[in-house]
Amino acid sequence: MSKNIFHETYQQRPFWWDTYDPNMGDAAQANVPKSARVCIIGAGYAGLAAALELARHGHDSVVLDAQMPGFGGSTRNGGMVSGGVTIGKRYSGTNSQDEMKLLLSDAADSFSTIERLIQDENIDCEWRKTGRLVMAWTPSHRRAMEKKLAGLNEHAHSGARLFMPENQREHIGSDYYYGGMLVDRSAHLHPAKYFAGLMAACARHPSITICGKAPVTKLTRTGNSWRVETARGTLDAGDVIIATNGYTGDLTPKLKARLVPLGSFIIATEEMPEDLAHSILPTDRSAYDTRRVLTYYRMSGDRRRFIFGGRARFGMFDATEIAPVLHRQMTDRFPQLKDVKITHAWTGNVAFTFDEIPHMGQMDGMHYALGCNGSGVAMMTYLGTQTARKIAGKANHRVAFDTDFPGMPLYNGKPWFVPFLGRYLRTRDWLDRTFAR
Ligand SMILES: Cc1cc2nc3c(=O)[nH]c(=O)nc-3n(C[C@H](O)[C@H](O)[C@H](O)COP(=O)(O)OP(=O)(O)OC[C@H]3O[C@@H](n4cnc5c(N)ncnc54)[C@H](O)[C@@H]3O)c2cc1C
């Protein structure tokens, strides 16, 4: 069965790389300079946004990546952009209402930041502000959304409203859910074209150097500056920003111990006939569901292919191994796609935090912007930008995500518990759904 779900052109690589392949750039040739005002480790959205903002304030920087720039989540994601709806998705309520307001308000600001950046830098990345659907896995999940609605609309200006199962077909070609929520202030884009646009914007600033294939192996504080050792030379920098998100490693063990890396998986389908393609998401919105082991999906920019993702398995698996699981989840929701084949499957790392919110801040003198919790297109752009403003002394407020970054006793960054967690969450999802019927 799993054999004939693959199209004859099937490739295990991101669909987005057909347009922009990060491996094809020339960043591996750029020499690592001897010094820079700021050294940014990790060339994804956070790292490049930080470099651009520093350049705007007259500071030079070098951005180093262990692989080629864009190798991480920033050219692999679903391209779904929101400003707040995912904040506090499973928020424990340990933070006060006031803190929640500030988090939502800054999350809304992240949406404005990315929208402005795309406009200012003239980035052609298929930006579509069509809104987002949050689909209810159970009736009680829809009722929980009702409680979130006022906060989202008041503090994140989300333009959110609920819809019932009987109106579901106006939004989605599926009867699988128990209604949901429509969030107007959301968008989708081509993630690799957005990344390519950031690279081009950086290239317009002579004060920014981007070096690929330059893994940072050691960081040493020397007085007020840093000695940064890489596989391609050593440099001195006044400040360091860690922007390694789901790829954070032993270079920064304390930060690694505050993050749980998880693989997220996506399949892209072959091009479909127009009427079939339009039947899936008639208003071209992106969507995710409220399952604990969530799925998320959208149409490609030309609205001919379905891009369907999820955390189908917890752990680091091969994307081709997971593709049949995603294909089954896709056809459970959209049975009309049973004969549609997969042309691409891929994976990338996201980074979860123990309080389920992203973080920026300083630890042992180094700055960091980390912990996207699965939603980082706008947020990591924002945290990179805000970290740069902080370094340049240009921050106009204390960002709500610049707060205590909790770890977990006995956890050192090796997520041994993740497969058990996956099984537990799948069981909870199954129980919720079974008893909802
Ligand atoms: C499959 C998938 C789907 C997703 N879908 C969405 C979505 O639809 N919407 C959304 O908002 N978010 C989504 N995300 C999350 C989003 O992609 C990330 O939050 C975002 O790209 C993170 O950007 P970043 O710059 O922080 O890190 P990354 O882009 O991950 O970059 C980190 C970089 O650090 C480098 N690095 C690590 N260690 C070192 C070292 N020692 N020296 C030098 N370099 C190092 C890595 O090589 C890597 O390139 C998804 C992620 C994945 C993987």
The ligand as an ORCA input file, in Angstrom:
! r2SCAN-3c Opt
* xyz 0 1
  C       8.854     20.713      9.251
  C       8.662     22.033      9.938
  C       7.469     22.734      9.764
  C       7.304     23.980     10.379
  N       6.182     24.712     10.079
  C       6.053     25.972     10.569
  C       4.979     26.788     10.156
  O       4.155     26.415      9.315
  N       4.880     28.021     10.709
  C       5.791     28.504     11.608
  O       5.633     29.633     12.086
  N       6.866     27.753     11.960
  C       7.027     26.519     11.451
  N       8.123     25.777     11.771
  C       9.132     26.358     12.669
  C      10.089     27.304     11.936
  O      10.572     26.722     10.776
  C      11.264     27.626     12.855
  O      10.767     28.152     14.047
  C      12.229     28.648     12.289
  O      12.625     28.332     10.990
  C      13.449     28.719     13.208
  O      14.344     29.647     12.670
  P      15.720     29.879     13.386
  O      16.436     30.924     12.637
  O      15.497     30.137     14.831
  O      16.472     28.478     13.325
  P      16.852     27.497     12.068
  O      16.314     28.011     10.777
  O      16.451     26.150     12.477
  O      18.421     27.676     12.023
  C      19.273     27.196     13.014
  C      20.646     27.015     12.377
  O      21.634     26.870     13.423
  C      22.712     26.165     12.852
  N      23.623     25.701     13.903
  C      23.365     24.851     14.928
  N      24.486     24.686     15.689
  C      25.472     25.440     15.129
  C      26.854     25.683     15.443
  N      27.459     25.098     16.496
  N      27.574     26.503     14.653
  C      26.985     27.125     13.582
  N      25.682     26.918     13.243
  C      24.919     26.088     14.000
  C      22.002     25.035     12.080
  O      22.845     24.478     11.088
  C      20.778     25.770     11.520
  O      20.950     26.138     10.147
  C       8.323     24.516     11.207
  C       9.517     23.811     11.372
  C       9.693     22.595     10.740
  C      10.994     21.866     10.922
*
